[in-house]
Amino acid sequence: MRMAPGVAVVAEERVSADGPPDDLGDAFFLIDALDGTADFVKGAAGAGAFTVNIALIEAGVPTAGVVVAPQKARMWAGRAGAGAWASDVFAGRPTNRTPIFVGEPRDRDLVALVSSRPDNEIEAFLARYDIAERRHVGSSLKYGLISEGQGHLHARCTPTSQWDTAAGDAVVRASGGQVVTLVGRPLRYGGRQASGALSLNPPLAALGAAAFQPAGFSGQS
């Protein structure tokens, strides 16, 4: 990558063809060039619910991320220590830069962002909370919306790839939220399976309120 020579790039397409690089080092990029393929294929019927995700990983932590929704002309970005911001996009370029922050839900005002596909495990997880509203949102749009206070909770119980979550994770963290396992530990990136493939993420929750802790989190691994 021209802006960061010598830093490894792990993209979904490259991994599918060749596998991840043998030596990622302490810093590398995780890229998902198309998150939400089903909605992309649907075109207008998919409501533009697909994104491009780019994240910088340093020592296992997503320290910077960009999530772009081309059909919605919207971009969310964040960097550790510098905060998060959103931009409208015109002709492929951001046109403004507005600081964004997670929202603290008022009593009985919790908004959950969920997939359109039913999932009994997620339903059981969400049943622990007093959810005021559920919104069906695809791809990494969920992380962008959480990072600017338009949602408070997203849970995923089926495995995801590291490039699916890293950019959104970075933006949510930079906006004051957190993305954690279902026992309350931050996600880590760069881990591998015995085969050498990148490890899949465990079940996770993205939380858009800094003081909000999911019910039943024990804080244990």
N, CA and C atoms as a LAMMPS dump frame, in Angstrom:
ITEM: TIMESTEP
0
ITEM: NUMBER OF ATOMS
663
ITEM: BOX BOUNDS ff ff ff
-5.0000000000000000e+02 5.0000000000000000e+02
-5.0000000000000000e+02 5.0000000000000000e+02
-5.0000000000000000e+02 5.0000000000000000e+02
ITEM: ATOMS id mol type element x y z
1 1 1 N 0.849 -1.193 0
2 1 2 C 0 0 0
3 1 3 C 0.882 1.24 0
4 2 1 N 0.61 2.187 -0.905
5 2 2 C 1.489 3.336 -1.11
6 2 3 C 1.635 4.202 0.144
7 3 1 N 0.546 4.344 0.933
8 3 2 C 0.589 5.214 2.101
9 3 3 C 1.308 4.571 3.283
10 4 1 N 1.47 3.271 3.247
11 4 2 C 2.108 2.574 4.37
12 4 3 C 2.992 1.457 3.83
13 5 1 N 4.098 1.807 3.199
14 5 2 C 4.962 0.785 2.598
15 5 3 C 5.473 -0.196 3.647
16 6 1 N 5.466 -1.459 3.281
17 6 2 C 5.967 -2.482 4.181
18 6 3 C 4.931 -3.049 5.135
19 7 1 N 3.738 -2.439 5.193
20 7 2 C 2.684 -2.942 6.075
21 7 3 C 1.842 -3.948 5.295
22 8 1 N 1.692 -5.141 5.833
23 8 2 C 0.961 -6.203 5.14
24 8 3 C -0.503 -5.843 4.953
25 9 1 N -1.087 -6.324 3.883
26 9 2 C -2.507 -6.118 3.587
27 9 3 C -3.18 -7.482 3.522
28 10 1 N -4.229 -7.648 4.306
29 10 2 C -5.015 -8.875 4.307
30 10 3 C -6.404 -8.512 3.793
31 11 1 N -6.7 -8.895 2.566
32 11 2 C -7.993 -8.632 1.956
33 11 3 C -8.728 -9.944 1.745
34 12 1 N -10.048 -9.887 1.842
35 12 2 C -10.833 -11.116 1.707
36 12 3 C -10.531 -11.84 0.407
37 13 1 N -10.443 -11.109 -0.696
38 13 2 C -10.214 -11.743 -1.985
39 13 3 C -8.842 -12.415 -2.043
40 14 1 N -7.835 -11.753 -1.463
41 14 2 C -6.493 -12.339 -1.475
42 14 3 C -6.445 -13.59 -0.613
43 15 1 N -7.084 -13.531 0.542
44 15 2 C -7.074 -14.688 1.432
45 15 3 C -7.788 -15.864 0.788
46 16 1 N -8.887 -15.583 0.09
47 16 2 C -9.63 -16.652 -0.577
48 16 3 C -8.776 -17.349 -1.624
49 17 1 N -7.893 -16.575 -2.281
50 17 2 C -7.07 -17.151 -3.349
51 17 3 C -5.763 -17.746 -2.844
52 18 1 N -5.08 -17.03 -1.945
53 18 2 C -3.718 -17.417 -1.571
54 18 3 C -3.525 -17.691 -0.08
55 19 1 N -4.528 -17.393 0.727
56 19 2 C -4.337 -17.47 2.162
57 19 3 C -3.687 -16.195 2.689
58 20 1 N -3.696 -15.966 3.995
59 20 2 C -3.095 -14.767 4.558
60 20 3 C -1.58 -14.82 4.497
61 21 1 N -0.901 -13.673 4.51
62 21 2 C 0.565 -13.672 4.517
63 21 3 C 1.102 -14.452 5.718
64 22 1 N 2.27 -15.044 5.54
65 22 2 C 2.855 -15.831 6.623
66 22 3 C 3.234 -14.967 7.816
67 23 1 N 3.745 -13.769 7.563
68 23 2 C 4.207 -12.909 8.638
69 23 3 C 3.459 -11.579 8.567
70 24 1 N 2.473 -11.421 9.424
71 24 2 C 1.698 -10.183 9.421
72 24 3 C 2.434 -9.049 10.123
73 25 1 N 3.305 -9.366 11.042
74 25 2 C 3.972 -8.328 11.811
75 25 3 C 3.029 -7.733 12.848
76 26 1 N 3.493 -6.689 13.522
77 26 2 C 2.689 -6.048 14.566
78 26 3 C 1.597 -5.165 13.986
79 27 1 N 1.76 -4.736 12.729
80 27 2 C 0.766 -3.857 12.107
81 27 3 C 0.41 -4.4 10.721
82 28 1 N -0.87 -4.382 10.408
83 28 2 C -1.325 -4.81 9.082
84 28 3 C -2.714 -4.235 8.83
85 29 1 N -3.106 -4.212 7.575
86 29 2 C -4.432 -3.745 7.183
87 29 3 C -5.348 -4.951 6.955
88 30 1 N -6.596 -4.819 7.382
89 30 2 C -7.647 -5.771 7.059
90 30 3 C -8.653 -5.066 6.161
91 31 1 N -8.942 -5.66 5.005
92 31 2 C -9.802 -5.004 4.018
93 31 3 C -10.904 -5.964 3.562
94 32 1 N -12.105 -5.466 3.561
95 32 2 C -13.236 -6.171 2.945
96 32 3 C -13.793 -5.25 1.873
97 33 1 N -13.506 -5.575 0.628
98 33 2 C -13.891 -4.691 -0.478
99 33 3 C -15.387 -4.685 -0.736
100 34 1 N -16.102 -5.68 -0.234
101 34 2 C -17.555 -5.71 -0.41
102 34 3 C -18.173 -6.518 0.723
103 35 1 N -18.689 -5.809 1.708
104 35 2 C -19.382 -6.44 2.822
105 35 3 C -20.882 -6.265 2.585
106 36 1 N -21.599 -7.364 2.525
107 36 2 C -23.022 -7.293 2.211
108 36 3 C -23.283 -7.644 0.759
109 37 1 N -22.651 -8.738 0.305
110 37 2 C -22.744 -9.114 -1.109
111 37 3 C -24.187 -9.335 -1.551
112 38 1 N -24.996 -9.964 -0.703
113 38 2 C -26.382 -10.249 -1.078
114 38 3 C -27.153 -8.967 -1.365
115 39 1 N -26.939 -7.938 -0.553
116 39 2 C -27.629 -6.668 -0.783
117 39 3 C -27.077 -5.961 -2.01
118 40 1 N -25.779 -6.12 -2.261
119 40 2 C -25.194 -5.543 -3.469
120 40 3 C -25.822 -6.155 -4.718
121 41 1 N -25.982 -7.471 -4.714
122 41 2 C -26.561 -8.16 -5.864
123 41 3 C -28.014 -7.748 -6.086
124 42 1 N -28.722 -7.437 -5.008
125 42 2 C -30.126 -7.037 -5.125
126 42 3 C -30.294 -5.662 -5.78
127 43 1 N -29.216 -4.88 -5.808
128 43 2 C -29.303 -3.544 -6.382
129 43 3 C -30.199 -2.65 -5.55
130 44 1 N -31.126 -1.934 -6.198
131 44 2 C -32.006 -1.005 -5.489
132 44 3 C -32.839 -1.723 -4.437
133 45 1 N -33.175 -2.987 -4.692
134 45 2 C -33.983 -3.741 -3.734
135 45 3 C -33.227 -4.007 -2.438
136 46 1 N -31.9 -3.943 -2.493
137 46 2 C -31.097 -4.162 -1.298
138 46 3 C -30.898 -2.929 -0.453
139 47 1 N -31.475 -1.811 -0.868
140 47 2 C -31.45 -0.554 -0.113
141 47 3 C -30.031 -0.047 0.147
142 48 1 N -29.08 -0.429 -0.697
143 48 2 C -27.723 0.075 -0.543
144 48 3 C -27.006 -0.407 0.693
145 49 1 N -27.445 -1.543 1.237
146 49 2 C -26.884 -2.025 2.501
147 49 3 C -25.625 -2.851 2.274
148 50 1 N -24.642 -2.258 1.624
149 50 2 C -23.333 -2.894 1.498
150 50 3 C -22.266 -1.835 1.734
151 51 1 N -21.086 -2.281 2.137
152 51 2 C -20.035 -1.345 2.521
153 51 3 C -18.667 -1.813 2.039
154 52 1 N -17.719 -0.889 2.075
155 52 2 C -16.294 -1.159 1.887
156 52 3 C -15.627 -0.885 3.226
157 53 1 N -14.84 -1.84 3.72
158 53 2 C -14.26 -1.733 5.06
159 53 3 C -12.734 -1.796 5.008
160 54 1 N -12.081 -0.838 5.645
161 54 2 C -10.618 -0.82 5.722
162 54 3 C -10.227 -0.536 7.168
163 55 1 N -9.376 -1.382 7.733
164 55 2 C -8.943 -1.199 9.123
165 55 3 C -7.437 -1.373 9.243
166 56 1 N -6.844 -0.616 10.136
167 56 2 C -5.444 -0.791 10.51
168 56 3 C -5.402 -1.492 11.857
169 57 1 N -4.687 -2.614 11.901
170 57 2 C -4.531 -3.383 13.135
171 57 3 C -3.121 -3.169 13.663
172 58 1 N -3.003 -2.843 14.926
173 58 2 C -1.695 -2.685 15.571
174 58 3 C -1.704 -3.464 16.878
175 59 1 N -0.809 -4.438 16.971
176 59 2 C -0.702 -5.286 18.163
177 59 3 C -2.044 -5.898 18.535
178 60 1 N -2.794 -6.341 17.522
179 60 2 C -4.057 -7.019 17.754
180 60 3 C -5.256 -6.122 17.946
181 61 1 N -5.042 -4.804 17.915
182 61 2 C -6.108 -3.837 18.196
183 61 3 C -6.44 -3.042 16.928
184 62 1 N -7.724 -2.862 16.593
185 62 2 C -8.081 -2.028 15.447
186 62 3 C -7.964 -0.544 15.819
187 63 1 N -6.888 0.087 15.4
188 63 2 C -6.606 1.456 15.832
189 63 3 C -7.135 2.515 14.867
190 64 1 N -7.5 2.118 13.657
191 64 2 C -8.074 3.063 12.702
192 64 3 C -8.976 2.29 11.757
193 65 1 N -10.056 2.923 11.336
194 65 2 C -10.974 2.233 10.443
195 65 3 C -11.796 3.194 9.609
196 66 1 N -12.183 2.725 8.435
197 66 2 C -13.068 3.47 7.54
198 66 3 C -14.13 2.501 7.03
199 67 1 N -15.389 2.909 7.13
200 67 2 C -16.519 2.162 6.586
201 67 3 C -17.229 3.08 5.603
202 68 1 N -17.306 2.664 4.345
203 68 2 C -17.935 3.474 3.3
204 68 3 C -19.15 2.745 2.759
205 69 1 N -20.286 3.457 2.683
206 69 2 C -21.512 2.922 2.082
207 69 3 C -21.739 3.665 0.766
208 70 1 N -21.249 3.121 -0.363
209 70 2 C -21.275 3.87 -1.627
210 70 3 C -22.657 4.337 -2.061
211 71 1 N -23.654 3.457 -2.001
212 71 2 C -24.973 3.86 -2.478
213 71 3 C -25.667 4.829 -1.539
214 72 1 N -25.257 4.869 -0.301
215 72 2 C -25.817 5.824 0.65
216 72 3 C -24.99 7.099 0.725
217 73 1 N -23.879 7.132 -0.041
218 73 2 C -23 8.305 -0.08
219 73 3 C -22.608 8.747 1.333
220 74 1 N -22.204 7.763 2.149
221 74 2 C -21.884 8.039 3.548
222 74 3 C -20.612 7.302 3.933
223 75 1 N -19.81 7.928 4.767
224 75 2 C -18.577 7.32 5.255
225 75 3 C -18.445 7.581 6.741
226 76 1 N -17.993 6.564 7.465
227 76 2 C -17.677 6.696 8.879
228 76 3 C -16.207 6.334 9.071
229 77 1 N -15.504 7.074 9.896
230 77 2 C -14.081 6.816 10.11
231 77 3 C -13.725 7.124 11.559
232 78 1 N -12.643 6.508 12.014
233 78 2 C -12.198 6.777 13.372
234 78 3 C -10.781 6.304 13.587
235 79 1 N -10.115 6.922 14.537
236 79 2 C -8.76 6.513 14.905
237 79 3 C -8.594 6.658 16.402
238 80 1 N -7.947 5.694 17.012
239 80 2 C -7.717 5.725 18.451
240 80 3 C -7.007 7.012 18.835
241 81 1 N -7.541 7.702 19.801
242 81 2 C -6.949 8.943 20.278
243 81 3 C -7.364 10.178 19.506
244 82 1 N -7.992 9.991 18.348
245 82 2 C -8.39 11.141 17.518
246 82 3 C -9.895 11.253 17.361
247 83 1 N -10.658 10.299 17.887
248 83 2 C -12.098 10.344 17.791
249 83 3 C -12.613 9.77 16.486
250 84 1 N -13.91 9.928 16.255
251 84 2 C -14.571 9.394 15.065
252 84 3 C -15.347 10.503 14.383
253 85 1 N -15.594 10.314 13.09
254 85 2 C -16.329 11.318 12.327
255 85 3 C -17.068 10.65 11.175
256 86 1 N -18.067 11.346 10.669
257 86 2 C -18.826 10.877 9.516
258 86 3 C -18.754 11.932 8.429
259 87 1 N -18.84 11.483 7.186
260 87 2 C -18.788 12.384 6.037
261 87 3 C -19.811 11.953 4.999
262 88 1 N -20.41 12.919 4.326
263 88 2 C -21.154 12.622 3.113
264 88 3 C -20.139 12.476 1.984
265 89 1 N -20.455 11.639 1.021
266 89 2 C -19.512 11.347 -0.058
267 89 3 C -20.125 11.76 -1.388
268 90 1 N -19.374 12.532 -2.161
269 90 2 C -19.809 12.946 -3.494
270 90 3 C -18.689 12.655 -4.484
271 91 1 N -19.025 11.976 -5.572
272 91 2 C -18.04 11.619 -6.605
273 91 3 C -16.841 10.893 -5.996
274 92 1 N -17.133 10.041 -5.016
275 92 2 C -16.088 9.229 -4.414
276 92 3 C -15.234 9.927 -3.391
277 93 1 N -15.547 11.183 -3.05
278 93 2 C -14.74 11.924 -2.081
279 93 3 C -15.601 12.455 -0.941
280 94 1 N -15.094 12.423 0.297
281 94 2 C -15.845 13.002 1.41
282 94 3 C -15.976 14.514 1.242
283 95 1 N -17.153 15.038 1.555
284 95 2 C -17.412 16.464 1.349
285 95 3 C -17.441 17.263 2.642
286 96 1 N -17.448 16.587 3.772
287 96 2 C -17.466 17.278 5.06
288 96 3 C -16.901 16.321 6.105
289 97 1 N -16.831 16.774 7.325
290 97 2 C -16.311 15.922 8.396
291 97 3 C -16.975 16.355 9.693
292 98 1 N -17.905 15.528 10.167
293 98 2 C -18.672 15.841 11.364
294 98 3 C -18.287 14.88 12.482
295 99 1 N -17.806 15.375 13.626
296 99 2 C -17.491 14.48 14.737
297 99 3 C -18.724 13.699 15.17
298 100 1 N -18.552 12.434 15.509
299 100 2 C -19.659 11.595 15.942
300 100 3 C -19.322 10.914 17.257
301 101 1 N -20.382 10.608 18.003
302 101 2 C -20.235 9.988 19.312
303 101 3 C -21.376 8.993 19.503
304 102 1 N -21.116 7.949 20.28
305 102 2 C -22.179 7.005 20.592
306 102 3 C -23.238 7.703 21.437
307 103 1 N -24.446 7.154 21.424
308 103 2 C -25.536 7.763 22.184
309 103 3 C -25.859 6.963 23.428
310 104 1 N -26.113 7.662 24.516
311 104 2 C -26.542 7.008 25.753
312 104 3 C -28.062 6.874 25.729
313 105 1 N -28.588 5.646 25.695
314 105 2 C -30.047 5.494 25.637
315 105 3 C -30.708 5.931 26.928
316 106 1 N -31.825 6.609 26.776
317 106 2 C -32.641 6.93 27.946
318 106 3 C -33.401 5.674 28.355
319 107 1 N -34.071 5.73 29.507
320 107 2 C -34.844 4.58 29.971
321 107 3 C -35.826 4.144 28.891
322 108 1 N -35.875 2.85 28.636
323 108 2 C -36.807 2.255 27.676
324 108 3 C -36.647 2.86 26.275
325 109 1 N -35.406 3.193 25.933
326 109 2 C -35.16 3.823 24.63
327 109 3 C -34.07 3.083 23.868
328 110 1 N -33.909 1.802 24.132
329 110 2 C -32.817 1.032 23.555
330 110 3 C -33.177 0.573 22.143
331 111 1 N -32.3 0.901 21.176
332 111 2 C -32.503 0.528 19.776
333 111 3 C -31.52 -0.579 19.416
334 112 1 N -32.029 -1.722 18.972
335 112 2 C -31.193 -2.847 18.543
336 112 3 C -31.163 -2.893 17.025
337 113 1 N -29.98 -3.051 16.463
338 113 2 C -29.804 -3.193 15.016
339 113 3 C -29.594 -4.673 14.729
340 114 1 N -30.465 -5.253 13.935
341 114 2 C -30.457 -6.698 13.747
342 114 3 C -30.426 -7.048 12.272
343 115 1 N -29.982 -8.261 11.991
344 115 2 C -29.989 -8.79 10.638
345 115 3 C -31.412 -9.149 10.24
346 116 1 N -31.652 -9.193 8.943
347 116 2 C -32.982 -9.587 8.466
348 116 3 C -33.199 -11.084 8.594
349 117 1 N -32.105 -11.842 8.812
350 117 2 C -32.232 -13.284 8.959
351 117 3 C -32.534 -13.644 10.411
352 118 1 N -33.585 -14.446 10.673
353 118 2 C -33.908 -14.819 12.054
354 118 3 C -32.806 -15.672 12.667
355 119 1 N -32.557 -15.497 13.939
356 119 2 C -31.517 -16.237 14.635
357 119 3 C -31.98 -16.436 16.068
358 120 1 N -32.225 -17.677 16.446
359 120 2 C -32.767 -17.956 17.776
360 120 3 C -31.818 -17.545 18.89
361 121 1 N -30.497 -17.7 18.659
362 121 2 C -29.536 -17.321 19.692
363 121 3 C -29.548 -15.816 19.931
364 122 1 N -29.625 -15.048 18.848
365 122 2 C -29.672 -13.595 19.007
366 122 3 C -30.962 -13.184 19.697
367 123 1 N -32.078 -13.828 19.323
368 123 2 C -33.349 -13.504 19.965
369 123 3 C -33.267 -13.758 21.466
370 124 1 N -32.627 -14.85 21.859
371 124 2 C -32.476 -15.145 23.283
372 124 3 C -31.594 -14.104 23.962
373 125 1 N -30.552 -13.657 23.242
374 125 2 C -29.661 -12.64 23.793
375 125 3 C -30.41 -11.313 23.978
376 126 1 N -31.146 -10.889 22.946
377 126 2 C -31.855 -9.61 23.016
378 126 3 C -32.991 -9.628 24.024
379 127 1 N -33.508 -10.811 24.303
380 127 2 C -34.621 -10.922 25.254
381 127 3 C -34.22 -10.503 26.665
382 128 1 N -32.919 -10.396 26.909
383 128 2 C -32.45 -9.957 28.228
384 128 3 C -32.68 -8.46 28.458
385 129 1 N -32.969 -7.742 27.401
386 129 2 C -33.019 -6.289 27.48
387 129 3 C -34.408 -5.752 27.158
388 130 1 N -34.649 -4.557 27.616
389 130 2 C -35.899 -3.867 27.329
390 130 3 C -35.71 -3.091 26.026
391 131 1 N -35.866 -3.768 24.89
392 131 2 C -35.63 -3.166 23.579
393 131 3 C -36.852 -2.344 23.173
394 132 1 N -36.64 -1.066 22.895
395 132 2 C -37.741 -0.205 22.468
396 132 3 C -38.016 -0.343 20.981
397 133 1 N -36.961 -0.593 20.192
398 133 2 C -37.118 -0.644 18.739
399 133 3 C -36.059 -1.557 18.141
400 134 1 N -36.445 -2.273 17.1
401 134 2 C -35.505 -3.083 16.331
402 134 3 C -35.474 -2.563 14.908
403 135 1 N -34.282 -2.376 14.387
404 135 2 C -34.129 -1.937 13.006
405 135 3 C -33.326 -2.985 12.251
406 136 1 N -33.818 -3.375 11.082
407 136 2 C -33.106 -4.343 10.247
408 136 3 C -32.081 -3.602 9.398
409 137 1 N -30.806 -3.912 9.631
410 137 2 C -29.704 -3.214 8.963
411 137 3 C -28.682 -4.242 8.511
412 138 1 N -28.195 -4.116 7.273
413 138 2 C -27.228 -5.06 6.747
414 138 3 C -25.797 -4.587 6.851
415 139 1 N -24.868 -5.504 6.645
416 139 2 C -23.419 -5.259 6.545
417 139 3 C -22.885 -4.433 7.717
418 140 1 N -21.775 -3.721 7.471
419 140 2 C -21.161 -2.902 8.524
420 140 3 C -21.849 -1.564 8.713
421 141 1 N -22.958 -1.348 8.01
422 141 2 C -23.761 -0.165 8.295
423 141 3 C -24.133 -0.09 9.768
424 142 1 N -24.302 -1.26 10.396
425 142 2 C -24.663 -1.292 11.81
426 142 3 C -23.653 -0.528 12.655
427 143 1 N -22.363 -0.736 12.369
428 143 2 C -21.325 -0.092 13.167
429 143 3 C -21.325 1.421 12.949
430 144 1 N -21.534 1.844 11.708
431 144 2 C -21.606 3.268 11.444
432 144 3 C -22.757 3.919 12.17
433 145 1 N -23.918 3.297 12.133
434 145 2 C -25.092 3.865 12.796
435 145 3 C -24.922 3.887 14.309
436 146 1 N -24.339 2.834 14.872
437 146 2 C -24.078 2.825 16.314
438 146 3 C -23.101 3.931 16.691
439 147 1 N -22.09 4.142 15.859
440 147 2 C -21.057 5.121 16.196
441 147 3 C -21.584 6.553 16.198
442 148 1 N -22.699 6.811 15.505
443 148 2 C -23.263 8.162 15.545
444 148 3 C -24.578 8.216 16.307
445 149 1 N -24.813 7.213 17.166
446 149 2 C -25.924 7.282 18.099
447 149 3 C -27.277 6.912 17.545
448 150 1 N -27.328 6.301 16.351
449 150 2 C -28.614 5.919 15.781
450 150 3 C -29.02 4.494 16.145
451 151 1 N -28.204 3.843 16.93
452 151 2 C -28.496 2.515 17.455
453 151 3 C -27.635 2.314 18.68
454 152 1 N -27.978 1.326 19.511
455 152 2 C -27.249 1.126 20.762
456 152 3 C -26.662 -0.268 20.916
457 153 1 N -27.196 -1.242 20.175
458 153 2 C -26.773 -2.623 20.4
459 153 3 C -26.904 -3.432 19.12
460 154 1 N -25.863 -4.201 18.826
461 154 2 C -25.917 -5.202 17.76
462 154 3 C -25.212 -6.447 18.261
463 155 1 N -25.844 -7.594 18.094
464 155 2 C -25.235 -8.851 18.519
465 155 3 C -25.135 -9.795 17.334
466 156 1 N -24.074 -10.594 17.327
467 156 2 C -23.875 -11.586 16.276
468 156 3 C -23.39 -12.866 16.942
469 157 1 N -24.149 -13.944 16.795
470 157 2 C -23.788 -15.2 17.445
471 157 3 C -23.124 -16.19 16.508
472 158 1 N -23.307 -16.037 15.196
473 158 2 C -22.626 -16.909 14.243
474 158 3 C -21.252 -16.338 13.917
475 159 1 N -20.288 -17.181 13.528
476 159 2 C -18.917 -16.697 13.3
477 159 3 C -18.84 -15.673 12.173
478 160 1 N -17.934 -14.718 12.336
479 160 2 C -17.632 -13.729 11.295
480 160 3 C -16.131 -13.715 11.066
481 161 1 N -15.724 -13.28 9.881
482 161 2 C -14.297 -13.133 9.587
483 161 3 C -13.774 -11.837 10.181
484 162 1 N -12.473 -11.797 10.421
485 162 2 C -11.89 -10.61 11.044
486 162 3 C -12.089 -9.358 10.187
487 163 1 N -12.028 -9.513 8.847
488 163 2 C -12.186 -8.328 8.001
489 163 3 C -13.631 -7.84 7.965
490 164 1 N -14.593 -8.68 8.418
491 164 2 C -15.985 -8.249 8.483
492 164 3 C -16.205 -7.188 9.56
493 165 1 N -15.427 -7.253 10.622
494 165 2 C -15.718 -6.431 11.804
495 165 3 C -14.669 -5.376 12.131
496 166 1 N -13.435 -5.54 11.646
497 166 2 C -12.329 -4.712 12.137
498 166 3 C -12.547 -3.22 11.926
499 167 1 N -12.967 -2.808 10.724
500 167 2 C -13.14 -1.383 10.458
501 167 3 C -14.256 -0.796 11.313
502 168 1 N -15.398 -1.488 11.345
503 168 2 C -16.498 -1.004 12.173
504 168 3 C -16.14 -0.98 13.64
505 169 1 N -15.395 -1.975 14.088
506 169 2 C -14.917 -2.037 15.466
507 169 3 C -14.083 -0.799 15.785
508 170 1 N -13.159 -0.451 14.902
509 170 2 C -12.306 0.723 15.128
510 170 3 C -13.132 1.999 15.236
511 171 1 N -14.14 2.144 14.377
512 171 2 C -14.964 3.357 14.394
513 171 3 C -15.801 3.421 15.666
514 172 1 N -16.399 2.295 16.042
515 172 2 C -17.206 2.284 17.263
516 172 3 C -16.345 2.605 18.478
517 173 1 N -15.161 1.998 18.57
518 173 2 C -14.273 2.297 19.704
519 173 3 C -13.903 3.769 19.731
520 174 1 N -13.574 4.34 18.567
521 174 2 C -13.155 5.739 18.518
522 174 3 C -14.288 6.694 18.856
523 175 1 N -15.532 6.246 18.682
524 175 2 C -16.677 7.105 18.983
525 175 3 C -17.154 6.956 20.424
526 176 1 N -16.49 6.109 21.189
527 176 2 C -16.817 5.964 22.609
528 176 3 C -17.529 4.685 22.972
529 177 1 N -17.787 3.804 21.991
530 177 2 C -18.449 2.537 22.268
531 177 3 C -17.457 1.408 22.385
532 178 1 N -17.941 0.194 22.234
533 178 2 C -17.084 -0.964 22.361
534 178 3 C -17.643 -2.116 21.539
535 179 1 N -16.753 -2.987 21.067
536 179 2 C -17.13 -4.224 20.4
537 179 3 C -16.434 -5.338 21.167
538 180 1 N -17.225 -6.245 21.734
539 180 2 C -16.684 -7.205 22.696
540 180 3 C -17.262 -8.589 22.453
541 181 1 N -16.595 -9.586 23.016
542 181 2 C -17.154 -10.934 23.014
543 181 3 C -18.34 -10.962 23.977
544 182 1 N -19.084 -12.056 23.951
545 182 2 C -20.262 -12.135 24.815
546 182 3 C -19.924 -12.397 26.278
547 183 1 N -18.631 -12.396 26.617
548 183 2 C -18.227 -12.351 28.018
549 183 3 C -17.51 -11.046 28.331
550 184 1 N -17.637 -10.07 27.426
551 184 2 C -17.199 -8.722 27.738
552 184 3 C -15.765 -8.374 27.428
553 185 1 N -15.057 -9.195 26.648
554 185 2 C -13.666 -8.888 26.319
555 185 3 C -13.565 -8.28 24.93
556 186 1 N -12.722 -7.255 24.738
557 186 2 C -12.562 -6.67 23.398
558 186 3 C -12.1 -7.713 22.392
559 187 1 N -12.558 -7.577 21.158
560 187 2 C -12.092 -8.473 20.106
561 187 3 C -10.606 -8.238 19.845
562 188 1 N -9.906 -9.303 19.491
563 188 2 C -8.495 -9.228 19.112
564 188 3 C -8.361 -9.709 17.678
565 189 1 N -7.407 -9.128 16.967
566 189 2 C -7.241 -9.418 15.545
567 189 3 C -5.829 -9.923 15.26
568 190 1 N -5.736 -10.809 14.262
569 190 2 C -4.46 -11.356 13.858
570 190 3 C -4.242 -12.784 14.279
571 191 1 N -5.095 -13.302 15.172
572 191 2 C -4.958 -14.681 15.611
573 191 3 C -5.218 -15.657 14.472
574 192 1 N -4.601 -16.839 14.566
575 192 2 C -4.718 -17.837 13.5
576 192 3 C -5.192 -19.172 14.054
577 193 1 N -5.803 -19.94 13.15
578 193 2 C -6.155 -21.314 13.447
579 193 3 C -4.927 -22.2 13.209
580 194 1 N -5.044 -23.462 13.596
581 194 2 C -3.927 -24.398 13.407
582 194 3 C -3.552 -24.522 11.939
583 195 1 N -4.518 -24.334 11.046
584 195 2 C -4.256 -24.443 9.608
585 195 3 C -3.492 -23.244 9.057
586 196 1 N -3.36 -22.18 9.865
587 196 2 C -2.712 -20.96 9.403
588 196 3 C -3.694 -19.901 8.951
589 197 1 N -4.96 -20.282 8.752
590 197 2 C -5.982 -19.301 8.386
591 197 3 C -6.267 -18.375 9.563
592 198 1 N -6.701 -17.159 9.251
593 198 2 C -7.061 -16.246 10.328
594 198 3 C -8.221 -16.813 11.128
595 199 1 N -8.166 -16.659 12.437
596 199 2 C -9.235 -17.149 13.301
597 199 3 C -10.532 -16.414 13.007
598 200 1 N -11.644 -17.104 13.145
599 200 2 C -12.948 -16.458 13.062
600 200 3 C -13.24 -15.743 14.376
601 201 1 N -14.055 -14.708 14.307
602 201 2 C -14.459 -14.009 15.524
603 201 3 C -15.395 -14.889 16.346
604 202 1 N -15.327 -14.754 17.663
605 202 2 C -16.327 -15.419 18.503
606 202 3 C -17.642 -14.642 18.447
607 203 1 N -18.714 -15.161 19.043
608 203 2 C -19.932 -14.357 19.173
609 203 3 C -19.6 -13.006 19.801
610 204 1 N -20.259 -11.958 19.316
611 204 2 C -19.852 -10.604 19.701
612 204 3 C -21.05 -9.679 19.873
613 205 1 N -20.784 -8.561 20.502
614 205 2 C -21.783 -7.491 20.615
615 205 3 C -21.093 -6.156 20.385
616 206 1 N -21.728 -5.301 19.606
617 206 2 C -21.286 -3.916 19.436
618 206 3 C -22.204 -3.05 20.287
619 207 1 N -21.606 -2.257 21.158
620 207 2 C -22.366 -1.502 22.146
621 207 3 C -22.15 -0.015 21.939
622 208 1 N -23.224 0.701 21.718
623 208 2 C -23.109 2.116 21.41
624 208 3 C -23.332 3.034 22.572
625 209 1 N -23.157 2.561 23.765
626 209 2 C -23.254 3.427 24.936
627 209 3 C -22.104 3.067 25.856
628 210 1 N -21.295 4.052 26.171
629 210 2 C -20.056 3.778 26.895
630 210 3 C -20.31 3.103 28.239
631 211 1 N -21.413 3.447 28.888
632 211 2 C -21.682 2.891 30.206
633 211 3 C -22.57 1.66 30.158
634 212 1 N -22.976 1.248 28.953
635 212 2 C -23.919 0.143 28.816
636 212 3 C -23.176 -1.181 28.824
637 213 1 N -23.564 -2.079 29.717
638 213 2 C -22.979 -3.416 29.775
639 213 3 C -24.056 -4.438 29.496
640 214 1 N -23.844 -5.351 28.544
641 214 2 C -24.858 -6.362 28.278
642 214 3 C -25.162 -7.213 29.489
643 215 1 N -26.433 -7.521 29.672
644 215 2 C -26.866 -8.344 30.799
645 215 3 C -26.174 -9.696 30.743
646 216 1 N -25.706 -10.144 31.899
647 216 2 C -25.132 -11.469 31.979
648 216 3 C -23.66 -11.545 31.636
649 217 1 N -23.027 -10.409 31.267
650 217 2 C -21.593 -10.452 30.998
651 217 3 C -20.87 -10.743 32.291
652 218 1 N -19.986 -11.726 32.255
653 218 2 C -19.266 -12.104 33.462
654 218 3 C -17.884 -11.511 33.517
655 219 1 N -17.385 -11.051 32.33
656 219 2 C -16.02 -10.537 32.288
657 219 3 C -14.974 -11.618 32.29
658 220 1 N -15.413 -12.872 32.156
659 220 2 C -14.481 -13.996 32.15
660 220 3 C -14.391 -14.551 30.738
661 221 1 N -13.261 -15.154 30.415
662 221 2 C -13.075 -15.733 29.081
663 221 3 C -13.676 -17.117 29.027
